[in-house]
Amino acid sequence: MAGFSHLVNRGDLKVVKLESEQVNQSYSPAAKPWTERNRWLLNGVIIAAALVLGAIILRSMKGKGS
């Protein structure tokens, strides 16, 4: 950053005075996506998929061992 300071003409810079903060009455936070509001559902689906895959693997292993 210091390498570019010579390119700035300080005489052209304007001084701006900040005003006091005001609350924006029309602001409303963005709604969370459906997946974030229902995380339990995603966790349940992942656990169910893991159980199904585990059962398939166990069945496959039992069938090969005979």
VMD Tcl script that builds the backbone (N, CA, C; Angstrom):
set m [mol new atoms 198]
animate dup $m
set s [atomselect $m all]
$s set {name element resname resid chain x y z} {
  {N N MET 1 A 0.818 -1.191 0.000}
  {CA C MET 1 A 0.000 0.000 0.000}
  {C C MET 1 A 0.862 1.256 0.000}
  {N N ALA 2 A 1.963 1.247 0.749}
  {CA C ALA 2 A 2.834 2.415 0.833}
  {C C ALA 2 A 3.480 2.708 -0.518}
  {N N GLY 3 A 3.624 1.697 -1.349}
  {CA C GLY 3 A 4.234 1.884 -2.648}
  {C C GLY 3 A 3.406 2.739 -3.596}
  {N N PHE 4 A 2.118 2.870 -3.354}
  {CA C PHE 4 A 1.235 3.639 -4.233}
  {C C PHE 4 A 0.886 5.015 -3.662}
  {N N SER 5 A 1.362 5.329 -2.478}
  {CA C SER 5 A 0.970 6.593 -1.844}
  {C C SER 5 A 1.471 7.801 -2.620}
  {N N HIS 6 A 2.551 7.666 -3.336}
  {CA C HIS 6 A 3.059 8.800 -4.111}
  {C C HIS 6 A 2.153 9.145 -5.299}
  {N N LEU 7 A 1.251 8.238 -5.674}
  {CA C LEU 7 A 0.349 8.473 -6.794}
  {C C LEU 7 A -0.885 9.290 -6.402}
  {N N VAL 8 A -1.130 9.455 -5.100}
  {CA C VAL 8 A -2.318 10.167 -4.623}
  {C C VAL 8 A -1.954 11.620 -4.358}
  {N N ASN 9 A -2.718 12.517 -4.956}
  {CA C ASN 9 A -2.533 13.939 -4.729}
  {C C ASN 9 A -3.404 14.335 -3.548}
  {N N ARG 10 A -2.787 14.600 -2.428}
  {CA C ARG 10 A -3.554 14.898 -1.209}
  {C C ARG 10 A -4.355 16.189 -1.314}
  {N N GLY 11 A -3.982 17.067 -2.196}
  {CA C GLY 11 A -4.717 18.321 -2.362}
  {C C GLY 11 A -6.096 18.101 -2.984}
  {N N ASP 12 A -6.266 17.012 -3.738}
  {CA C ASP 12 A -7.552 16.731 -4.390}
  {C C ASP 12 A -8.535 15.977 -3.491}
  {N N LEU 13 A -8.062 15.489 -2.341}
  {CA C LEU 13 A -8.929 14.716 -1.454}
  {C C LEU 13 A -9.880 15.641 -0.706}
  {N N LYS 14 A -11.132 15.220 -0.598}
  {CA C LYS 14 A -12.133 16.013 0.108}
  {C C LYS 14 A -12.277 15.491 1.538}
  {N N VAL 15 A -12.541 16.399 2.446}
  {CA C VAL 15 A -12.796 16.034 3.837}
  {C C VAL 15 A -14.307 15.970 4.012}
  {N N VAL 16 A -14.778 14.846 4.517}
  {CA C VAL 16 A -16.217 14.643 4.673}
  {C C VAL 16 A -16.518 14.457 6.157}
  {N N LYS 17 A -17.535 15.151 6.637}
  {CA C LYS 17 A -17.946 15.011 8.032}
  {C C LYS 17 A -19.104 14.025 8.083}
  {N N LEU 18 A -18.957 12.993 8.910}
  {CA C LEU 18 A -20.007 11.990 9.029}
  {C C LEU 18 A -21.132 12.499 9.916}
  {N N GLU 19 A -22.341 12.129 9.578}
  {CA C GLU 19 A -23.493 12.505 10.386}
  {C C GLU 19 A -23.791 11.404 11.391}
  {N N SER 20 A -24.734 11.661 12.261}
  {CA C SER 20 A -25.090 10.661 13.272}
  {C C SER 20 A -25.832 9.490 12.616}
  {N N GLU 21 A -25.755 8.353 13.273}
  {CA C GLU 21 A -26.425 7.159 12.750}
  {C C GLU 21 A -27.930 7.268 12.936}
  {N N GLN 22 A -28.657 6.660 12.002}
  {CA C GLN 22 A -30.112 6.621 12.105}
  {C C GLN 22 A -30.571 5.197 11.826}
  {N N VAL 23 A -31.598 4.775 12.518}
  {CA C VAL 23 A -32.146 3.434 12.332}
  {C C VAL 23 A -32.996 3.422 11.066}
  {N N ASN 24 A -32.770 2.433 10.228}
  {CA C ASN 24 A -33.541 2.280 9.002}
  {C C ASN 24 A -34.806 1.473 9.333}
  {N N GLN 25 A -35.932 2.136 9.379}
  {CA C GLN 25 A -37.186 1.482 9.767}
  {C C GLN 25 A -37.681 0.500 8.709}
  {N N SER 26 A -37.299 0.695 7.463}
  {CA C SER 26 A -37.796 -0.174 6.389}
  {C C SER 26 A -36.936 -1.423 6.201}
  {N N TYR 27 A -35.848 -1.572 6.983}
  {CA C TYR 27 A -34.976 -2.734 6.838}
  {C C TYR 27 A -35.617 -3.961 7.457}
  {N N SER 28 A -35.555 -5.063 6.736}
  {CA C SER 28 A -35.954 -6.352 7.305}
  {C C SER 28 A -34.904 -7.375 6.877}
  {N N PRO 29 A -34.401 -8.175 7.820}
  {CA C PRO 29 A -33.355 -9.134 7.466}
  {C C PRO 29 A -33.864 -10.170 6.479}
  {N N ALA 30 A -32.951 -10.672 5.669}
  {CA C ALA 30 A -33.315 -11.676 4.668}
  {C C ALA 30 A -33.770 -12.955 5.359}
  {N N ALA 31 A -34.775 -13.588 4.790}
  {CA C ALA 31 A -35.280 -14.838 5.363}
  {C C ALA 31 A -34.260 -15.939 5.127}
  {N N LYS 32 A -34.108 -16.806 6.125}
  {CA C LYS 32 A -33.185 -17.921 5.988}
  {C C LYS 32 A -33.737 -18.916 4.974}
  {N N PRO 33 A -32.848 -19.563 4.226}
  {CA C PRO 33 A -33.307 -20.590 3.289}
  {C C PRO 33 A -33.982 -21.743 4.020}
  {N N TRP 34 A -34.822 -22.463 3.299}
  {CA C TRP 34 A -35.588 -23.575 3.873}
  {C C TRP 34 A -34.675 -24.615 4.505}
  {N N THR 35 A -33.532 -24.872 3.872}
  {CA C THR 35 A -32.615 -25.890 4.390}
  {C C THR 35 A -31.984 -25.472 5.706}
  {N N GLU 36 A -31.811 -24.190 5.941}
  {CA C GLU 36 A -31.250 -23.738 7.214}
  {C C GLU 36 A -32.309 -23.717 8.310}
  {N N ARG 37 A -33.545 -23.489 7.955}
  {CA C ARG 37 A -34.610 -23.516 8.962}
  {C C ARG 37 A -34.947 -24.933 9.375}
  {N N ASN 38 A -34.684 -25.928 8.521}
  {CA C ASN 38 A -35.028 -27.331 8.798}
  {C C ASN 38 A -33.783 -28.215 8.734}
  {N N ARG 39 A -32.780 -27.877 9.527}
  {CA C ARG 39 A -31.540 -28.656 9.513}
  {C C ARG 39 A -31.771 -30.083 9.983}
  {N N TRP 40 A -32.713 -30.299 10.855}
  {CA C TRP 40 A -32.973 -31.637 11.375}
  {C C TRP 40 A -33.344 -32.589 10.237}
  {N N LEU 41 A -34.035 -32.077 9.229}
  {CA C LEU 41 A -34.441 -32.910 8.105}
  {C C LEU 41 A -33.230 -33.367 7.296}
  {N N LEU 42 A -32.325 -32.458 7.030}
  {CA C LEU 42 A -31.104 -32.817 6.303}
  {C C LEU 42 A -30.281 -33.820 7.093}
  {N N ASN 43 A -30.146 -33.604 8.391}
  {CA C ASN 43 A -29.404 -34.551 9.225}
  {C C ASN 43 A -30.082 -35.919 9.218}
  {N N GLY 44 A -31.383 -35.948 9.280}
  {CA C GLY 44 A -32.117 -37.214 9.262}
  {C C GLY 44 A -31.927 -37.965 7.957}
  {N N VAL 45 A -31.951 -37.245 6.848}
  {CA C VAL 45 A -31.765 -37.876 5.537}
  {C C VAL 45 A -30.357 -38.445 5.417}
  {N N ILE 46 A -29.367 -37.713 5.906}
  {CA C ILE 46 A -27.987 -38.201 5.838}
  {C C ILE 46 A -27.816 -39.453 6.696}
  {N N ILE 47 A -28.375 -39.449 7.892}
  {CA C ILE 47 A -28.276 -40.621 8.771}
  {C C ILE 47 A -28.997 -41.807 8.160}
  {N N ALA 48 A -30.196 -41.577 7.598}
  {CA C ALA 48 A -30.944 -42.673 6.977}
  {C C ALA 48 A -30.174 -43.243 5.787}
  {N N ALA 49 A -29.552 -42.395 4.984}
  {CA C ALA 49 A -28.771 -42.870 3.842}
  {C C ALA 49 A -27.577 -43.689 4.313}
  {N N ALA 50 A -26.934 -43.256 5.390}
  {CA C ALA 50 A -25.792 -44.002 5.921}
  {C C ALA 50 A -26.238 -45.369 6.426}
  {N N LEU 51 A -27.394 -45.432 7.086}
  {CA C LEU 51 A -27.897 -46.709 7.579}
  {C C LEU 51 A -28.259 -47.652 6.435}
  {N N VAL 52 A -28.878 -47.125 5.401}
  {CA C VAL 52 A -29.241 -47.947 4.246}
  {C C VAL 52 A -27.984 -48.477 3.558}
  {N N LEU 53 A -27.006 -47.621 3.343}
  {CA C LEU 53 A -25.768 -48.067 2.714}
  {C C LEU 53 A -25.043 -49.089 3.592}
  {N N GLY 54 A -25.059 -48.880 4.893}
  {CA C GLY 54 A -24.451 -49.844 5.811}
  {C C GLY 54 A -25.133 -51.192 5.728}
  {N N ALA 55 A -26.470 -51.197 5.673}
  {CA C ALA 55 A -27.216 -52.455 5.563}
  {C C ALA 55 A -26.899 -53.157 4.244}
  {N N ILE 56 A -26.804 -52.407 3.166}
  {CA C ILE 56 A -26.469 -53.000 1.862}
  {C C ILE 56 A -25.072 -53.612 1.913}
  {N N ILE 57 A -24.132 -52.923 2.515}
  {CA C ILE 57 A -22.769 -53.440 2.613}
  {C C ILE 57 A -22.726 -54.699 3.463}
  {N N LEU 58 A -23.428 -54.691 4.586}
  {CA C LEU 58 A -23.445 -55.885 5.452}
  {C C LEU 58 A -24.074 -57.076 4.735}
  {N N ARG 59 A -25.164 -56.868 4.015}
  {CA C ARG 59 A -25.788 -57.949 3.266}
  {C C ARG 59 A -24.850 -58.487 2.194}
  {N N SER 60 A -24.166 -57.588 1.544}
  {CA C SER 60 A -23.231 -57.989 0.502}
  {C C SER 60 A -22.076 -58.806 1.099}
  {N N MET 61 A -21.604 -58.402 2.251}
  {CA C MET 61 A -20.507 -59.125 2.905}
  {C C MET 61 A -20.955 -60.513 3.380}
  {N N LYS 62 A -22.179 -60.627 3.884}
  {CA C LYS 62 A -22.700 -61.913 4.348}
  {C C LYS 62 A -22.887 -62.861 3.160}
  {N N GLY 63 A -23.326 -62.343 2.061}
  {CA C GLY 63 A -23.552 -63.171 0.869}
  {C C GLY 63 A -22.245 -63.671 0.274}
  {N N LYS 64 A -21.195 -62.918 0.316}
  {CA C LYS 64 A -19.903 -63.301 -0.246}
  {C C LYS 64 A -19.174 -64.290 0.640}
  {N N GLY 65 A -19.427 -64.253 1.954}
  {CA C GLY 65 A -18.714 -65.121 2.883}
  {C C GLY 65 A -19.168 -66.553 2.871}
  {N N SER 66 A -20.318 -66.848 2.352}
  {CA C SER 66 A -20.859 -68.219 2.378}
  {C C SER 66 A -20.222 -69.095 1.352}
}
mol reanalyze $m
mol bondsrecalc $m
mol representation Tube
mol addrep $m
